[in-house]
Each structure stands twice: as C-alpha cells, then as structure tokens.
Amino acid sequence: MTTPAHTATATTAGLPEPADRAGRLLRRAGGAALIAGPLLMFAGMMTCPPQDSDSTVDYVTSLARDSFLTELSAILLHYGLIAGALGAMVVPGLIRGRKGRWPTLFGALAAAVGLLNVSGAVRDDWWRMVVGRQLPIDVAVRISDTVDGSAFMPLWSGTEMFAFLGLLALCAGLARAGVVGWWLTAVYLGAFVAMMFIPIHLTHVVGGAFSLLFLPLAVAGVRTFQRERAAV
C-alpha cells in the first residue's frame, strides 16, 4: 500500500527544481528577445525617414521633415537593439561541446556591448530632429557636427564595430559547433558588403540589408526554442 507521504515525495521528485525552472524561463525569455530584436530592427529600418545623401544637411533635414516617422523609427530601433543585446547573452548556451565555444562567447559579449551602446546613440535622432525643426539648417548642421566632433565621442560611437564583429563571431561560432550552417555566415557577410555599396537614398533597400545583419540573432532564437522544446 502506498502511503500519502510516499506519494507526496514521488510527486515532488517529479517537479522541476526551482533553479531549473528559472533557467528555462531565462532561456525562453532570451530566445524571445533574440527573435523580437531583429523584427523590431526591421520595423525601425522600414520606417526610417528617406534621406537623399549621407551628408549632415540631408540627415538632419530627413529627421526634421516628419517628426512622427522619426520618433517611431527611433523607438523601434532603440528597443530592437536592447532586445538583441539581452538575447545575445543566452546564445553561448546553445554550444554543447568545445567547438565554437570561444568565438560564440566573444561574439555574445561584443555584440551585447556594441548593441547597447548604439541603442543609446539612437537618442541623437530626437535632438537632431528638434534642432532641424527649430533652428536654421546651417545652425542645426553646425551643432550636429560639433557634437559628433567631441573629443570623447569616438569612445561611444566607435563601439558600433563591436556589434558587427560580435555578430560575425556568433555566426562562425554557431556554425563551427554545428548549431547552424555556414550559410548564415555567408548571408551576414553579403549583407555587410552590400551596406557599403547600396545608395543611401534607397531607404528600404538599405533597411533590408541592414536588417539581415541581425538574422544571426533571430536564427539563434529559433534554435533556442527548438532546444527547449526538445528538452521537455
């Protein structure tokens, strides 16, 4: 005859440990962030105000032209970058062996630092929009160039390259570990090269190519959910 105490013990033993439940919750939250980040980035790039050239005059003019579009794009990009940075921290958990572990770990940390720094820089869109609307364009451009030329600004804006190098390392590390195919690295490099040659006035084409740079995060997010589902 099974005693109530024995039954309770068996039932309790069948429940996941609190630490395991917390770990699964964090991994799933990270997977959701990995997918949400690129989607928000794509939406932010598709709503970017059209820009005639990469000159400061055209940049400020484009931001000042439509305040709603500027703010919508900026807020989508801001939270897309934050979601991507947070999600990147769970990507090393996809590696089961030694192959690809160090590139993936470096990629996760570098991408997180770079994306978080860029997310703060998105605030520039707001003040450039305001000075472009309330001041003569030559004054607005001078202010913009003065800010960009500040002595310590490169310590902030320069970290953008960490994000690109980190995402490339993630692609290579995950491919080396067999989590994804090398096609992902090829797509990433293709998008990176395309960004150098696509004219900036082709807003949606530029936005599509830029969004592909975040495809590694989305793929890692899908793999995270697949791994979690298989573990249940």
Residue frames as qw, qx, qy, qz and C-alpha x, y, z in Angstrom:
[[0.000, 0.888, 0.460, 0.000, 0.00, 0.00, 0.00],
 [0.416, 0.403, -0.014, 0.815, 1.37, 3.43, -0.97],
 [0.293, -0.616, -0.473, 0.558, 1.39, 5.91, 1.89],
 [0.178, 0.956, 0.232, 0.025, 0.39, 9.56, 1.40],
 [0.335, -0.815, 0.316, 0.351, 3.89, 10.60, 2.39],
 [0.574, -0.109, 0.659, 0.472, 5.42, 8.34, -0.24],
 [0.418, 0.687, 0.540, 0.249, 3.04, 9.67, -2.87],
 [0.029, -0.990, -0.041, 0.135, 3.87, 13.26, -1.98],
 [0.464, -0.600, 0.483, 0.438, 7.59, 12.51, -2.16],
 [0.558, 0.192, 0.676, 0.441, 7.23, 10.90, -5.59],
 [0.278, 0.861, 0.405, 0.128, 5.15, 13.81, -6.85],
 [0.196, -0.934, 0.148, 0.258, 7.63, 16.36, -5.57],
 [0.562, -0.349, 0.581, 0.475, 10.51, 14.46, -7.13],
 [0.518, 0.462, 0.617, 0.370, 8.77, 14.71, -10.49],
 [0.115, 0.971, 0.193, -0.081, 8.61, 18.50, -10.37],
 [0.590, 0.561, -0.142, 0.563, 11.41, 20.59, -11.87],
 [0.532, -0.392, -0.318, 0.680, 13.81, 22.15, -9.40],
 [0.028, 0.924, 0.221, -0.309, 13.34, 25.92, -8.85],
 [0.245, -0.619, 0.441, 0.602, 16.76, 26.61, -10.36],
 [0.336, 0.118, 0.804, 0.476, 15.90, 24.55, -13.43],
 [0.192, 0.779, 0.597, 0.006, 12.59, 26.33, -13.84],
 [0.086, -0.888, 0.030, 0.452, 14.32, 29.71, -13.53],
 [0.323, -0.375, 0.630, 0.598, 16.96, 28.68, -16.06],
 [0.312, 0.397, 0.791, 0.346, 14.34, 27.54, -18.55],
 [0.089, 0.893, 0.399, -0.189, 12.42, 30.77, -18.06],
 [0.175, -0.770, 0.270, 0.550, 15.54, 32.85, -18.71],
 [0.343, -0.108, 0.754, 0.550, 16.45, 30.82, -21.80],
 [0.252, 0.621, 0.716, 0.195, 12.95, 31.22, -23.21],
 [0.015, -0.928, -0.167, 0.334, 12.98, 34.94, -22.43],
 [0.276, -0.566, 0.494, 0.600, 16.35, 35.18, -24.15],
 [0.353, 0.203, 0.803, 0.435, 15.02, 33.28, -27.16],
 [0.171, 0.829, 0.532, -0.031, 12.06, 35.64, -27.38],
 [0.130, -0.865, 0.111, 0.471, 14.41, 38.64, -27.20],
 [0.382, -0.270, 0.667, 0.579, 16.58, 37.16, -29.94],
 [0.276, 0.477, 0.749, 0.369, 13.59, 36.95, -32.26],
 [0.004, 0.904, 0.394, -0.167, 11.98, 40.24, -31.20],
 [0.330, -0.648, 0.209, 0.653, 15.19, 42.24, -31.64],
 [0.260, -0.045, 0.651, 0.711, 15.62, 41.66, -35.40],
 [0.093, 0.653, 0.716, 0.229, 11.89, 42.12, -36.01],
 [0.153, -0.894, -0.238, 0.347, 11.95, 45.49, -34.24],
 [0.331, -0.471, 0.395, 0.716, 15.10, 46.44, -36.12],
 [0.250, 0.281, 0.736, 0.562, 13.44, 45.61, -39.43],
 [0.013, -0.830, -0.557, -0.034, 10.37, 47.67, -38.50],
 [0.282, -0.801, -0.011, 0.528, 12.62, 50.55, -37.41],
 [0.324, -0.254, 0.542, 0.733, 14.59, 50.50, -40.64],
 [0.181, 0.472, 0.747, 0.432, 11.46, 50.32, -42.79],
 [0.096, -0.902, -0.420, 0.018, 10.09, 53.44, -41.07],
 [0.479, -0.370, 0.074, 0.793, 13.33, 55.45, -41.35],
 [0.295, 0.849, 0.121, -0.420, 12.72, 58.87, -42.94],
 [0.782, 0.491, 0.180, 0.338, 14.02, 58.94, -46.54],
 [0.370, -0.762, 0.209, 0.488, 17.43, 60.58, -46.86],
 [0.616, 0.775, -0.076, -0.117, 18.83, 62.00, -50.10],
 [0.608, 0.536, -0.486, 0.325, 22.51, 61.51, -49.24],
 [0.755, -0.358, -0.423, 0.351, 24.80, 60.77, -46.31],
 [0.230, 0.438, -0.175, 0.851, 25.63, 64.45, -45.77],
 [0.132, -0.268, -0.657, 0.692, 24.82, 66.04, -42.42],
 [0.298, 0.130, -0.058, -0.944, 22.47, 68.50, -44.12],
 [0.589, -0.052, -0.599, -0.540, 20.36, 65.75, -45.66],
 [0.419, -0.161, -0.847, 0.284, 20.49, 63.69, -42.47],
 [0.008, 0.255, 0.495, -0.831, 19.18, 66.49, -40.26],
 [0.401, 0.116, -0.248, -0.874, 16.66, 67.53, -42.92],
 [0.525, -0.102, -0.787, -0.307, 15.27, 64.00, -43.17],
 [0.303, -0.268, -0.788, 0.465, 14.82, 63.74, -39.40],
 [0.084, 0.284, 0.290, -0.910, 13.16, 67.15, -39.18],
 [0.278, -0.038, -0.565, -0.776, 10.82, 66.56, -42.12],
 [0.703, -0.329, -0.450, -0.441, 8.44, 64.11, -40.38],
 [0.212, -0.511, 0.632, -0.543, 8.67, 64.05, -36.58],
 [0.867, -0.123, 0.252, -0.411, 6.24, 61.12, -36.21],
 [0.913, 0.338, -0.224, 0.039, 8.20, 58.90, -38.57],
 [0.310, 0.615, -0.570, 0.449, 11.49, 59.91, -36.97],
 [0.433, -0.431, 0.564, -0.556, 10.29, 59.13, -33.46],
 [0.944, 0.025, 0.114, -0.310, 8.61, 55.87, -34.48],
 [0.796, 0.447, -0.370, 0.170, 11.72, 54.63, -36.24],
 [0.119, 0.602, -0.596, 0.519, 14.00, 55.69, -33.37],
 [0.618, -0.354, 0.476, -0.516, 11.95, 53.98, -30.66],
 [0.975, 0.153, -0.014, -0.160, 11.68, 50.76, -32.67],
 [0.642, 0.529, -0.455, 0.317, 15.43, 50.73, -33.28],
 [0.181, -0.602, 0.549, -0.550, 16.17, 51.54, -29.64],
 [0.761, -0.240, 0.452, -0.399, 14.20, 48.63, -28.23],
 [0.925, 0.344, -0.153, -0.047, 15.28, 46.34, -31.06],
 [0.416, 0.606, -0.559, 0.383, 18.91, 46.94, -30.12],
 [0.392, -0.465, 0.587, -0.534, 18.24, 46.39, -26.43],
 [0.925, 0.000, 0.206, -0.318, 16.32, 43.16, -27.09],
 [0.819, 0.468, -0.315, 0.109, 19.11, 41.92, -29.35],
 [0.144, 0.619, -0.619, 0.461, 21.78, 42.73, -26.75],
 [0.606, -0.330, 0.530, -0.492, 19.92, 40.94, -23.96],
 [0.955, 0.178, 0.067, -0.228, 19.15, 37.95, -26.15],
 [0.575, 0.623, -0.514, 0.133, 22.77, 37.62, -27.26],
 [0.231, -0.568, 0.684, -0.396, 23.75, 36.63, -23.74],
 [0.816, -0.076, 0.487, -0.301, 21.90, 33.29, -23.99],
 [0.740, 0.557, -0.313, -0.210, 23.43, 32.28, -27.33],
 [0.145, 0.535, -0.820, 0.143, 26.53, 30.60, -25.79],
 [0.603, -0.116, 0.659, -0.434, 24.11, 28.20, -24.09],
 [0.851, 0.403, -0.042, -0.334, 23.45, 26.62, -27.49],
 [0.441, 0.583, -0.680, 0.060, 27.03, 25.29, -27.61],
 [0.924, -0.332, 0.013, -0.191, 27.32, 21.77, -26.18],
 [0.911, -0.024, -0.020, 0.411, 30.95, 20.90, -26.91],
 [0.463, -0.550, 0.114, 0.686, 34.25, 22.73, -27.20],
 [0.374, 0.256, 0.523, 0.722, 33.94, 23.54, -30.90],
 [0.002, 0.628, 0.387, 0.676, 32.85, 27.10, -31.46],
 [0.465, -0.691, -0.490, 0.255, 32.58, 27.92, -27.77],
 [0.406, -0.438, -0.062, 0.800, 35.12, 30.76, -27.63],
 [0.077, 0.172, 0.416, 0.890, 34.03, 32.56, -30.82],
 [0.312, -0.624, -0.625, -0.351, 30.43, 32.36, -29.64],
 [0.486, -0.649, -0.394, 0.433, 31.27, 33.65, -26.18],
 [0.304, -0.237, 0.121, 0.915, 33.31, 36.53, -27.60],
 [0.037, -0.340, -0.573, -0.745, 30.58, 37.26, -30.12],
 [0.353, -0.698, -0.619, -0.062, 27.88, 37.38, -27.47],
 [0.429, -0.622, -0.230, 0.613, 29.81, 39.80, -25.26],
 [0.243, -0.131, 0.303, 0.912, 30.99, 42.03, -28.12],
 [0.102, -0.466, -0.645, -0.597, 27.54, 42.14, -29.70],
 [0.367, -0.731, -0.557, 0.146, 25.90, 42.97, -26.37],
 [0.368, -0.522, -0.066, 0.767, 28.32, 45.84, -25.67],
 [0.147, 0.012, 0.461, 0.875, 28.04, 47.22, -29.18],
 [0.167, -0.543, -0.695, -0.441, 24.26, 46.97, -29.44],
 [0.360, -0.732, -0.480, 0.322, 23.68, 48.56, -26.03],
 [0.301, -0.408, 0.078, 0.858, 25.96, 51.48, -26.91],
 [0.023, 0.176, 0.573, 0.800, 24.24, 52.02, -30.25],
 [0.214, -0.654, -0.718, -0.099, 20.83, 51.90, -28.55],
 [0.288, -0.697, -0.273, 0.597, 21.83, 54.96, -26.55],
 [0.214, -0.215, 0.361, 0.882, 23.07, 56.74, -29.66],
 [0.061, 0.523, 0.746, 0.407, 19.60, 56.46, -31.19],
 [0.156, -0.781, -0.429, 0.426, 18.61, 59.33, -28.89],
 [0.247, -0.291, 0.292, 0.877, 20.56, 61.55, -31.28],
 [0.078, 0.417, 0.716, 0.554, 17.64, 61.29, -33.70],
 [0.177, -0.805, -0.553, 0.124, 15.41, 63.21, -31.30],
 [0.254, -0.747, -0.039, 0.613, 17.65, 66.20, -30.68],
 [0.241, -0.115, 0.554, 0.788, 18.76, 66.43, -34.32],
 [0.033, 0.590, 0.738, 0.328, 15.08, 66.38, -35.28],
 [0.207, -0.848, -0.390, 0.294, 14.33, 69.22, -32.85],
 [0.271, -0.586, 0.204, 0.736, 17.26, 71.46, -33.86],
 [0.228, 0.112, 0.697, 0.671, 16.42, 70.80, -37.50],
 [0.035, -0.699, -0.675, -0.234, 12.86, 71.99, -36.96],
 [0.280, -0.888, -0.298, 0.209, 13.53, 74.95, -34.67],
 [0.327, -0.689, 0.271, 0.588, 16.81, 76.37, -35.98],
 [0.514, 0.722, -0.306, -0.347, 18.11, 77.43, -39.40],
 [0.989, 0.138, -0.046, 0.038, 19.54, 74.40, -41.18],
 [0.526, 0.603, -0.412, 0.436, 23.09, 75.79, -41.21],
 [0.308, -0.590, 0.504, -0.551, 22.99, 76.25, -37.43],
 [0.920, -0.162, 0.205, -0.293, 21.49, 72.79, -36.91],
 [0.886, 0.365, -0.217, 0.187, 24.21, 71.24, -39.06],
 [0.225, 0.657, -0.497, 0.520, 26.94, 73.10, -37.17],
 [0.598, -0.466, 0.441, -0.480, 25.58, 71.86, -33.83],
 [0.988, 0.056, 0.061, -0.134, 25.35, 68.31, -35.17],
 [0.731, 0.500, -0.328, 0.329, 28.91, 68.35, -36.49],
 [0.070, -0.672, 0.500, -0.542, 30.20, 69.89, -33.25],
 [0.802, -0.331, 0.345, -0.358, 28.63, 67.12, -31.18],
 [0.974, 0.220, -0.023, 0.049, 29.99, 64.42, -33.49],
 [0.556, 0.607, -0.352, 0.446, 33.44, 66.00, -33.28],
 [0.543, -0.756, 0.233, -0.281, 33.59, 65.94, -29.47],
 [0.085, 0.636, -0.760, 0.103, 36.83, 64.52, -28.08],
 [0.338, -0.175, 0.885, -0.269, 35.34, 61.51, -26.30],
 [0.745, 0.294, 0.042, -0.598, 32.62, 60.73, -28.84],
 [0.578, 0.392, -0.689, -0.195, 34.69, 58.01, -30.59],
 [0.044, -0.191, 0.905, -0.378, 34.74, 56.06, -27.32],
 [0.559, 0.265, 0.540, -0.570, 30.98, 55.77, -27.69],
 [0.703, 0.546, -0.082, -0.448, 30.34, 55.69, -31.42],
 [0.266, 0.560, -0.773, -0.136, 33.39, 53.54, -32.06],
 [0.395, -0.125, 0.868, -0.274, 31.87, 50.61, -30.19],
 [0.752, 0.382, 0.039, -0.536, 29.45, 50.11, -33.08],
 [0.513, 0.488, -0.687, -0.161, 32.09, 47.92, -34.72],
 [0.210, -0.222, 0.887, -0.345, 31.97, 45.60, -31.70],
 [0.699, 0.251, 0.408, -0.531, 28.38, 44.78, -32.62],
 [0.727, 0.542, -0.284, -0.311, 29.27, 43.85, -36.21],
 [0.285, 0.478, -0.823, 0.115, 32.34, 41.84, -35.23],
 [0.389, -0.129, 0.770, -0.489, 30.40, 40.17, -32.44],
 [0.788, 0.320, 0.215, -0.480, 27.58, 39.11, -34.74],
 [0.626, 0.550, -0.534, -0.146, 30.11, 37.74, -37.22],
 [0.034, 0.379, -0.875, 0.300, 31.80, 35.77, -34.43],
 [0.629, 0.050, 0.560, -0.538, 28.41, 34.41, -33.36],
 [0.801, 0.446, -0.158, -0.368, 27.78, 33.18, -36.91],
 [0.480, 0.522, -0.703, 0.063, 31.17, 31.49, -37.09],
 [0.191, -0.300, 0.815, -0.457, 30.97, 30.01, -33.60],
 [0.731, 0.143, 0.415, -0.522, 27.50, 28.56, -34.08],
 [0.780, 0.490, -0.301, -0.245, 28.48, 27.14, -37.47],
 [0.258, 0.506, -0.797, 0.204, 31.68, 25.63, -36.04],
 [0.354, -0.140, 0.780, -0.497, 29.61, 23.98, -33.32],
 [0.067, -0.167, -0.924, -0.338, 27.12, 22.61, -35.84],
 [0.180, 0.477, 0.606, -0.611, 24.21, 24.59, -34.42],
 [0.510, 0.749, 0.129, -0.402, 23.65, 26.36, -37.77],
 [0.813, 0.337, 0.276, 0.387, 25.09, 26.01, -41.24],
 [0.440, -0.270, 0.158, 0.842, 27.80, 28.21, -42.74],
 [0.167, 0.613, 0.546, 0.546, 25.14, 29.75, -44.95],
 [0.283, -0.893, -0.330, 0.115, 24.34, 32.13, -42.09],
 [0.478, -0.546, 0.184, 0.663, 27.89, 33.50, -42.11],
 [0.352, 0.193, 0.564, 0.722, 27.70, 33.93, -45.89],
 [0.034, -0.799, -0.528, -0.284, 24.41, 35.85, -45.63],
 [0.402, -0.829, -0.144, 0.362, 25.85, 38.07, -42.90],
 [0.456, -0.341, 0.346, 0.746, 28.99, 38.90, -44.89],
 [0.248, 0.439, 0.620, 0.601, 26.92, 39.52, -48.01],
 [0.154, -0.889, -0.425, -0.079, 24.67, 41.96, -46.15],
 [0.469, -0.700, 0.035, 0.538, 27.70, 43.70, -44.62],
 [0.400, -0.067, 0.483, 0.776, 29.31, 44.19, -48.03],
 [0.115, 0.644, 0.627, 0.424, 26.00, 45.30, -49.57],
 [0.258, -0.872, -0.315, 0.273, 25.71, 48.05, -46.96],
 [0.414, -0.482, 0.238, 0.735, 28.88, 49.61, -48.38],
 [0.192, 0.012, 0.619, 0.762, 27.54, 49.91, -51.91],
 [0.032, 0.675, 0.720, 0.157, 23.78, 50.48, -51.72],
 [0.077, 0.421, 0.042, 0.903, 22.98, 54.20, -52.22],
 [0.044, -0.182, -0.688, 0.701, 21.56, 55.69, -49.05],
 [0.413, 0.113, -0.031, -0.903, 18.57, 57.20, -50.85],
 [0.623, -0.078, -0.694, -0.352, 17.27, 53.65, -51.45],
 [0.393, -0.468, 0.468, -0.638, 15.87, 53.68, -47.93],
 [0.901, -0.122, 0.184, -0.374, 14.03, 50.37, -47.91],
 [0.858, 0.355, -0.343, 0.140, 16.80, 48.51, -49.72],
 [0.192, 0.537, -0.589, 0.573, 19.33, 49.80, -47.19],
 [0.591, -0.365, 0.387, -0.606, 16.93, 48.90, -44.39],
 [0.974, 0.051, -0.073, -0.208, 16.51, 45.36, -45.69],
 [0.697, 0.419, -0.471, 0.343, 20.26, 44.80, -46.00],
 [0.064, -0.519, 0.545, -0.655, 20.90, 46.28, -42.55],
 [0.784, -0.269, 0.216, -0.517, 18.19, 44.08, -41.03],
 [0.928, 0.190, -0.321, -0.005, 19.89, 40.97, -42.44],
 [0.285, 0.527, -0.623, 0.502, 22.86, 41.75, -40.21],
 [0.431, -0.311, 0.562, -0.634, 20.64, 40.77, -37.28],
 [0.837, 0.069, -0.389, -0.379, 19.49, 37.49, -38.84],
 [0.474, 0.209, -0.796, 0.312, 22.02, 35.51, -36.71],
 [0.217, -0.119, 0.601, -0.760, 20.16, 36.61, -33.58],
 [0.738, 0.069, -0.001, -0.672, 16.80, 35.50, -34.98],
 [0.762, 0.205, -0.604, -0.111, 18.17, 32.12, -36.05],
 [0.244, 0.199, -0.786, 0.532, 19.75, 31.65, -32.62],
 [0.458, -0.076, 0.380, -0.800, 16.38, 32.49, -31.05],
 [0.838, 0.114, -0.266, -0.462, 14.63, 29.82, -33.11],
 [0.624, 0.230, -0.723, 0.188, 17.32, 27.29, -32.19],
 [0.078, -0.227, 0.660, -0.712, 16.89, 28.20, -28.52],
 [0.693, -0.006, 0.207, -0.690, 13.17, 27.42, -28.61],
 [0.825, 0.220, -0.473, -0.217, 13.81, 24.20, -30.54],
 [0.385, 0.273, -0.773, 0.423, 16.34, 23.12, -27.91],
 [0.315, -0.144, 0.545, -0.763, 13.93, 23.95, -25.09],
 [0.802, 0.077, -0.062, -0.589, 11.06, 22.09, -26.73],
 [0.744, 0.248, -0.621, -0.010, 13.23, 19.01, -27.25],
 [0.183, 0.274, -0.750, 0.573, 14.28, 19.09, -23.59],
 [0.583, -0.196, 0.254, -0.746, 10.70, 18.94, -22.28]]
